[in-house]
Amino acid sequence: MTKTLLAAAAALALGGFAGQAFAADAGNTQAVTVAGVNFADRTAVETFYAGLSRAAASACDSYAANSRVTAADRLCADRAVAKAVDALNRPVLTAVYQERTVGQAQRQLASR
């Protein structure tokens, strides 16, 4: 099961930034629009990041009760978000992503 999140090429339309990020795998697709997102505004970026994370989790959810499958779903979603953030190449979005992933890793280590 290979699922990826690809950022489609962004288009400049009528003075505004328009584009979409997609999560896809064998029919599992979630679209997250970047149209109207002010990537210089941290609050707007955090809202966008939350939606991106939800879309990745939804696209990668196999609805399995098996813990190994659930771990694979999380890994899929994590990779999908990482690829989308990298493809979008926006400094504030990258900073939010790094803060969230470092914080998540620290919490996981602390719980062991």
C-alpha positions in Angstrom: 0.0 0.0 0.0 1.8 3.1 -1.2 0.1 6.3 -0.6 1.6 9.7 -1.4 0.7 13.2 -1.1 1.6 15.2 -4.1 1.4 18.9 -4.4 0.0 19.9 -7.8 1.7 22.8 -9.5 0.4 26.1 -8.1 -1.0 28.6 -10.5 -1.1 32.3 -10.2 -4.6 33.4 -11.1 -6.0 36.9 -10.9 -3.4 38.1 -8.5 -4.1 35.2 -6.1 -2.3 32.0 -5.4 -4.3 29.0 -6.5 -3.5 25.3 -6.4 -4.2 22.0 -4.7 -2.4 19.4 -2.7 -3.7 15.8 -3.3 -3.4 12.6 -1.3 -3.9 9.6 -3.5 -3.7 5.8 -3.6 -5.8 3.5 -5.6 -8.8 5.8 -5.4 -8.2 7.3 -2.0 -8.0 11.0 -2.7 -8.3 14.0 -0.5 -7.9 17.5 -1.9 -6.7 20.5 0.1 -6.8 23.8 -1.6 -4.1 26.4 -1.2 -6.2 29.0 -2.8 -6.5 32.0 -0.5 -4.0 30.8 2.0 -1.7 33.6 3.1 1.5 31.6 3.6 3.1 34.6 5.4 0.4 34.5 8.1 1.3 31.9 10.8 -2.4 31.5 11.9 -3.5 30.9 8.3 -0.7 28.4 7.8 -1.5 26.5 11.0 -5.1 26.2 9.9 -4.0 25.0 6.5 -1.6 22.5 8.1 -4.3 21.1 10.3 -6.5 20.6 7.2 -3.6 19.0 5.3 -2.9 16.6 8.2 -6.6 15.6 8.4 -6.7 15.0 4.6 -3.6 12.9 4.7 -5.0 10.9 7.7 -8.3 10.3 5.9 -6.6 9.3 2.6 -4.3 6.9 4.5 -6.9 5.4 6.8 -7.4 1.7 6.1 -10.1 1.5 8.8 -8.3 -1.6 10.3 -8.3 -2.5 13.9 -4.9 -4.2 13.5 -2.3 -2.2 15.3 0.3 -2.9 12.6 -2.0 -1.6 9.9 -2.8 1.4 12.1 0.9 2.1 12.5 1.3 1.9 8.7 -1.6 4.3 8.3 0.2 6.8 10.6 3.4 6.4 8.7 1.6 6.9 5.4 0.0 10.1 6.6 3.2 11.4 8.1 5.0 10.8 4.8 2.2 12.3 2.8 2.3 15.5 4.9 6.1 15.7 4.6 6.0 15.4 0.8 3.3 18.0 0.5 5.1 20.5 2.8 8.3 19.9 0.8 6.6 20.3 -2.5 4.8 23.5 -1.5 8.2 25.0 -0.3 6.7 27.7 1.9 9.0 28.8 4.8 6.2 29.4 7.5 4.6 26.1 6.5 7.9 24.3 6.8 8.5 25.9 10.2 5.1 24.7 11.5 5.7 21.2 10.1 9.1 21.0 11.8 7.7 22.3 15.1 4.9 19.7 15.0 7.0 16.8 14.0 9.8 17.5 16.5 7.2 18.0 19.3 5.5 14.7 18.3 8.9 12.8 18.4 9.7 14.3 21.8 6.3 13.2 23.2 6.8 9.7 21.8 10.3 9.4 23.4 9.0 10.8 26.7 6.2 8.2 26.9 8.6 5.3 26.6 
